[in-house]
Amino acid sequence: MVFQLHELTMENVYEVLKRAINSEEGLKSYNLKITDETLKKIAETSNGDVRTALNGLEVAVLTTPMDSDGYIHITNEIAKECVQTRKAIFDKNGDSHYDNISAFIKSMRGTDPDAAVFYLARALNAGEDPMFIARRIVIAAAEDVGLANPLALVIANSAMQAVHMVGMPEARIILSEAAIYVATSKKSNASYLAIDKALSDVQNKDTGIVPMHIRNAPAKGMEKEGYHVGYKYPHDYPNHYVEQQYLPDKMINERYFIPDENIDTSNFQPKGTGHFG
């Protein structure tokens, strides 16, 4: 049996705080004066966590001296000091951790740098491991940007190394730069599709044997068995390219890498022939 628990709203937390200051078992005996506006600010900062809100209110009451009129006055400034920062919106070890990182990845994939930085901030605010985030950026650079902008992977990998060396809080800047770069880059998943299709064929088909002419012949006499015989060294030919078979006979018509419109093929070899013509 699965129960889905929904977070409390600001109004829910506000009602709990009101109950606390008016209850004999709560803070009523402290002659407390606090405006609805201040209570709502405490409720908003708690981000749906009643315990955080009640703890903040209690700290404010216990650390504020009574005024000359016989009341403890809790102002917005006092409340802010006692509830320093907005409560993390998710537990890094809970389900929301996966929801947030999924939203972060999809925002980079969807070319929305603002959303990517927002979910990055949520993750950091919740205490997420910066290296975990950096690894996700590296994966996105390879999977979603790919050959549309190969520099993205270089930048993402450099960012991961920098995060490892620098640490928080400065690592937030490095992560932001890398996430924005990946998010704003052109996208292509051609490399991702290519390796997955090739893996599927290798795992599920009889793919044949490596052609003899491109096999290695480390020992003397292997040429007599056909190893390496007939291999054409591309650098001996114009434009450093020559047509020859590389795939096994059983896979001769298979294609794995199919460039899409975001991949610049102008520098691809060969020009005008083969797969990239």
C-alpha positions as CSV (number, residue, x, y, z in Angstrom):
1,M,0.0,0.0,0.0
2,V,1.5,3.4,-1.1
3,F,0.5,6.7,0.5
4,Q,1.4,9.9,-1.3
5,L,2.2,12.7,1.2
6,H,1.8,16.3,0.0
7,E,3.7,19.2,1.4
8,L,1.8,21.7,3.6
9,T,0.9,25.1,2.2
10,M,2.0,28.4,3.7
11,E,-1.6,28.8,4.9
12,N,-1.4,25.4,6.7
13,V,1.8,26.3,8.5
14,Y,0.4,29.8,9.4
15,E,-2.6,28.2,11.1
16,V,-0.3,25.9,13.2
17,L,1.7,29.0,14.3
18,K,-1.5,30.9,15.2
19,R,-2.6,27.9,17.2
20,A,0.8,27.8,19.0
21,I,0.7,31.4,20.2
22,N,-2.9,31.0,21.4
23,S,-2.5,27.7,23.1
24,E,-1.9,27.2,26.9
25,E,0.4,24.3,25.9
26,G,2.2,26.5,23.5
27,L,3.4,30.1,23.8
28,K,0.3,31.9,25.2
29,S,1.9,32.4,28.7
30,Y,4.7,34.5,27.2
31,N,2.6,37.6,26.6
32,L,3.6,37.6,23.0
33,K,2.8,40.2,20.4
34,I,3.3,39.3,16.8
35,T,1.6,40.5,13.6
36,D,-0.1,38.2,11.1
37,E,2.4,39.5,8.6
38,T,5.4,38.3,10.6
39,L,3.7,35.0,11.3
40,K,3.2,34.5,7.5
41,K,6.8,35.4,6.8
42,I,7.9,32.7,9.2
43,A,5.5,30.2,7.6
44,E,6.7,31.1,4.1
45,T,10.4,30.7,5.1
46,S,9.7,27.3,6.5
47,N,8.7,26.1,3.0
48,G,6.0,23.7,4.3
49,D,8.1,22.4,7.2
50,V,6.0,22.9,10.4
51,R,8.9,21.9,12.7
52,T,11.1,24.5,11.2
53,A,8.4,27.2,11.6
54,L,7.7,26.3,15.2
55,N,11.4,26.1,16.1
56,G,12.0,29.5,14.6
57,L,9.1,31.0,16.4
58,E,10.2,29.5,19.7
59,V,13.7,30.8,19.3
60,A,12.4,34.2,18.6
61,V,10.3,34.2,21.8
62,L,12.9,32.8,24.1
63,T,15.7,35.1,22.9
64,T,13.7,38.4,22.8
65,P,13.5,40.4,26.1
66,M,10.2,41.6,27.3
67,D,9.5,45.3,26.5
68,S,8.5,48.0,29.0
69,D,4.8,47.4,28.2
70,G,5.1,43.8,29.5
71,Y,5.0,42.1,26.1
72,I,7.5,40.3,24.0
73,H,7.4,42.0,20.6
74,I,8.4,39.8,17.6
75,T,9.1,41.9,14.6
76,N,10.0,40.9,11.1
77,E,13.7,41.6,11.8
78,I,13.7,39.3,14.8
79,A,11.9,36.6,12.9
80,K,14.3,36.8,10.1
81,E,17.3,36.4,12.5
82,C,15.7,33.3,14.0
83,V,14.8,31.7,10.7
84,Q,17.9,32.5,8.8
85,T,17.2,31.0,5.4
86,R,14.3,29.5,3.5
87,K,14.0,25.8,4.3
88,A,15.4,23.5,1.7
89,I,12.6,22.6,-0.6
90,F,13.5,18.9,-0.6
91,D,15.3,16.2,1.2
92,K,18.4,15.2,-0.8
93,N,17.8,11.6,0.2
94,G,14.1,11.5,-0.6
95,D,11.9,11.3,-3.7
96,S,12.2,15.0,-4.3
97,H,15.9,14.6,-4.9
98,Y,15.1,12.5,-8.0
99,D,12.4,14.9,-9.1
100,N,14.7,17.9,-8.9
101,I,17.7,16.4,-10.6
102,S,15.3,15.1,-13.4
103,A,14.0,18.7,-13.8
104,F,17.6,20.0,-13.9
105,I,18.6,17.6,-16.6
106,K,15.5,18.2,-18.7
107,S,15.9,21.9,-18.4
108,M,19.4,21.7,-19.8
109,R,18.2,19.3,-22.6
110,G,15.3,21.7,-23.3
111,T,17.6,24.7,-23.7
112,D,16.2,26.6,-20.7
113,P,19.2,28.1,-18.8
114,D,17.0,29.9,-16.3
115,A,15.2,26.7,-15.3
116,A,18.6,24.9,-15.2
117,V,20.0,27.5,-12.8
118,F,16.9,27.4,-10.7
119,Y,17.0,23.7,-10.1
120,L,20.7,23.9,-9.6
121,A,20.1,26.4,-6.8
122,R,17.4,24.1,-5.2
123,A,19.9,21.2,-5.3
124,L,22.7,23.2,-3.7
125,N,20.3,24.7,-1.1
126,A,19.3,21.2,-0.1
127,G,22.9,20.2,0.5
128,E,23.3,18.1,-2.7
129,D,26.8,16.8,-3.4
130,P,28.3,19.3,-5.9
131,M,30.2,16.5,-7.6
132,F,27.0,14.6,-8.2
133,I,25.6,17.7,-10.0
134,A,28.8,18.1,-11.9
135,R,28.7,14.5,-13.2
136,R,25.1,15.1,-14.4
137,I,26.3,18.1,-16.4
138,V,29.0,16.1,-18.0
139,I,26.5,13.4,-19.0
140,A,24.2,16.0,-20.4
141,A,27.0,17.5,-22.4
142,A,27.7,14.1,-24.0
143,E,24.2,12.8,-24.3
144,D,22.2,15.9,-25.3
145,V,24.7,18.3,-26.8
146,G,27.1,15.8,-28.3
147,L,28.7,16.7,-31.6
148,A,26.4,19.7,-32.1
149,N,29.0,21.4,-29.8
150,P,31.8,19.1,-28.7
151,L,33.3,21.9,-26.6
152,A,30.4,21.5,-24.2
153,L,31.9,18.2,-23.0
154,V,35.3,19.8,-22.5
155,I,33.8,22.6,-20.5
156,A,31.6,20.3,-18.4
157,N,34.6,18.0,-17.7
158,S,36.8,20.9,-16.7
159,A,34.0,22.2,-14.5
160,M,33.8,18.8,-12.7
161,Q,37.5,18.8,-12.0
162,A,37.4,22.5,-10.8
163,V,34.5,21.7,-8.5
164,H,36.5,18.8,-7.0
165,M,39.5,21.1,-6.4
166,V,37.7,24.2,-5.2
167,G,34.7,22.9,-3.3
168,M,31.7,24.9,-2.0
169,P,30.7,27.7,-1.8
170,E,32.7,28.8,-4.9
171,A,31.8,25.7,-6.8
172,R,28.3,27.1,-7.2
173,I,29.8,29.5,-9.8
174,I,31.6,26.8,-11.7
175,L,28.4,24.6,-11.8
176,S,26.3,27.6,-12.9
177,E,28.7,28.4,-15.8
178,A,28.8,24.8,-17.0
179,A,25.0,24.2,-16.7
180,I,24.2,27.4,-18.6
181,Y,26.7,26.5,-21.3
182,V,25.2,23.1,-21.8
183,A,21.7,24.5,-21.6
184,T,22.4,27.1,-24.3
185,S,24.3,24.9,-26.7
186,K,22.8,23.4,-29.8
187,K,21.7,19.8,-29.2
188,S,22.3,16.5,-30.9
189,N,21.8,13.0,-29.5
190,A,23.3,11.3,-32.6
191,S,26.3,9.8,-30.6
192,Y,23.9,8.6,-27.9
193,L,21.7,6.9,-30.5
194,A,24.7,5.4,-32.3
195,I,26.2,3.6,-29.4
196,D,22.9,2.3,-28.1
197,K,22.0,0.9,-31.5
198,A,25.5,-0.7,-31.8
199,L,25.2,-2.2,-28.3
200,S,21.8,-3.6,-29.1
201,D,23.2,-5.3,-32.3
202,V,26.2,-6.7,-30.5
203,Q,24.1,-8.1,-27.7
204,N,21.3,-9.5,-29.8
205,K,22.6,-10.4,-33.3
206,D,25.2,-12.6,-34.9
207,T,27.4,-9.8,-36.1
208,G,30.0,-11.9,-37.8
209,I,33.8,-11.6,-37.6
210,V,36.3,-8.8,-37.9
211,P,37.4,-8.6,-41.6
212,M,40.8,-10.2,-42.1
213,H,42.4,-7.1,-43.7
214,I,41.9,-4.9,-40.6
215,R,43.0,-7.5,-38.1
216,N,46.2,-7.2,-36.2
217,A,49.2,-9.4,-37.2
218,P,51.6,-9.2,-34.3
219,A,53.4,-12.4,-35.0
220,K,55.5,-13.3,-38.0
221,G,53.8,-15.5,-40.5
222,M,50.2,-14.4,-39.6
223,E,50.0,-12.7,-43.0
224,K,50.0,-16.2,-44.6
225,E,46.7,-16.8,-42.8
226,G,45.3,-13.6,-44.3
227,Y,45.8,-11.3,-41.3
228,H,46.3,-7.7,-42.3
229,V,46.5,-8.6,-45.9
230,G,45.1,-6.0,-48.3
231,Y,44.8,-3.3,-45.7
232,K,45.0,0.2,-47.2
233,Y,46.7,2.8,-45.1
234,P,44.5,5.9,-45.4
235,H,47.4,8.4,-45.0
236,D,48.9,7.1,-48.2
237,Y,46.0,8.3,-50.3
238,P,44.7,11.7,-51.3
239,N,42.9,13.6,-48.5
240,H,44.1,10.8,-46.2
241,Y,41.1,8.7,-47.2
242,V,40.5,5.5,-49.1
243,E,37.4,3.4,-49.5
244,Q,37.6,0.0,-47.9
245,Q,35.5,-2.3,-45.7
246,Y,35.6,-2.0,-42.0
247,L,32.4,-3.6,-40.8
248,P,32.0,-7.4,-40.7
249,D,30.3,-8.9,-43.8
250,K,27.1,-9.5,-41.8
251,M,26.9,-5.9,-40.8
252,I,28.0,-4.3,-44.0
253,N,24.8,-2.3,-44.5
254,E,24.3,-1.1,-40.9
255,R,24.5,2.5,-40.0
256,Y,24.9,3.8,-36.5
257,F,26.1,7.4,-36.6
258,I,23.5,9.5,-38.5
259,P,24.4,13.2,-38.4
260,D,21.5,15.5,-37.8
261,E,20.9,19.1,-38.8
262,N,22.7,20.5,-35.7
263,I,26.0,18.7,-36.5
264,D,28.5,20.6,-38.7
265,T,29.7,17.9,-41.2
266,S,31.9,20.3,-43.2
267,N,35.1,19.0,-41.7
268,F,34.0,15.3,-41.8
269,Q,36.1,12.8,-43.7
270,P,35.4,11.7,-46.4
271,K,34.0,14.7,-48.3
272,G,31.5,13.8,-51.0
273,T,31.7,10.1,-50.6
274,G,30.8,7.4,-48.1
275,H,28.4,7.9,-45.2
276,F,28.9,11.6,-44.9
277,G,28.5,12.6,-48.5
